[in-house]
Amino acid sequence: MKYNLLLVLLVAGMASAYGQSSRTPDARRALICLTYDDGLPSHLATVLPQLDSAGLQATFFLNAIQGASTVIGESSPAVVGWTQAARRGHELANHTLFHACPEQLGWTKPFATDGYTVERMVSEIKAENALLALLDPGRKTRAFAYPCNNFLIGRIDYRPLIQQQGLVSYARGGGDRTSFATYFRAVNPMQVPSWMVEEGTALPELIAFAERVKKAGGLGVYQFHGVGGKFFRISAATHRAFLAYLRAHADEYQVVTFSDALRLVTAK
């Protein structure tokens, strides 16, 4: 996929933080969600082993899964990897089947939302739900992340439709380093803000965001892409060190999956 970083960040910036302070469901700790987009090879090879080693669970927003193996008689490594991840408590969530985005962000016409209908987008979300149900049959509802943090097909906002049809339970939007929820009554469960972590982000920056969330007593959602490879990448060493920081400060941060966080927030 071809990304134009500036434009993606502009789209991501449509979601902003909620501005009043509030205590988290666990009053001692801020809520932190680690989310990863696009089902990248580095997630299976690097992120999941690091998370499991740290004893932390995360949410992976997946698109179509590679279904072939180079060895006859063996299942696709991706299928096996994601199935095992779900069994270990990680959340597999919906990111549509083909990850369509606006053409201005570099997408080719067949998979650009400029030529999509709402019906086609809904069909892709349904198809991805069916795929995820095969990988993770124990989870009955799915969280969702808008591709490129964009919820428009032309000028039509498709968020209400997928909520009304019960296709997803909660949806993650975009944002920047100021985008986290602090006033839980104002949280829109179909547009939860997140920080789209930029290329080359360093450990002190990752920690600084968590500390801002902690100071506000809020919910902070990290939106990662490549870890040690691919686009919007951060180094594997930085990622490992950040997990170690969260683990070492377990009395200050409650690290949960995206859906678990929203269940806590909406219940409060």
C-alpha positions, 0 to 999 in steps of 0.5 A: 500500500502506498501512503501519503503521510501528511494526508493520512495524518490530516484524516486521522486528526479529525478525531480529538481528545475529550476535554474534561477530567474523569477517573477511570473504572480502576481509579488507581490506573489509567486505561491503555490500549495497544492496537495494531493495524493491517495484520502485518508480518511484523505483528506475527513475528515481532509484536505478538512474541513481545506482548506475550513475553510482557504478559500484555494483551492487545487488539489487532485490526485485520484485513484479508488474511494470507491463506496459502502456505509454501508447504503442501499439507500445511496451513497458512502461517498467518492463519495459524498465527492469528488463531493462536493469538486469539487463543492467548487472549488477544483481540482480533478486530475488523479493519474491512476486507480490502482496506479501501481509502481515499484515492488522494492518499495513494490508493488505486481506483479499484480499491479507493473509496472514491468509487465505493458505495456504502453497500460495498463497504458494508459487504466488506465489513460483513465478509471480514467478520465472517473471516474473523469468526473462523479464526476466533470463534469464541468472540461474538462481537467485533470491534472496528477501525476505519481504514485510514481513519476515514469514515466517509464514502463520498459524503456519506458517513457510514458509522451510524449504519454499521452500528444500527446493523450490529456489525461492530460493537465499538469503533476506533477513529484516528487522532494525534498525540493529544487525542485521548478520552478523559470524560467518559460520558462524552465518549462516542463508542463509534469514534474512539480517539487514538494516536496514530504513532508516527514513523520513527517515534522514540521511547520517550514519546511513547511514554510521554503520551501514556503519562499525559493519559495518566495525569488526565485519568483517561483512556489512551489508545495507541494506533501502531502499524509497522514494528521493525518493518513496513510503514509508519514503523518504530523499531522493535527495540523501542516497542519492547522497551515500551512494553517493559515500561508499561509492565514495570508501572502496572500500578499506574496503567491498566493495559487491556484490549480495545473492546474490554476498555470500551466495556469498562468505559461505557459501563461507567 
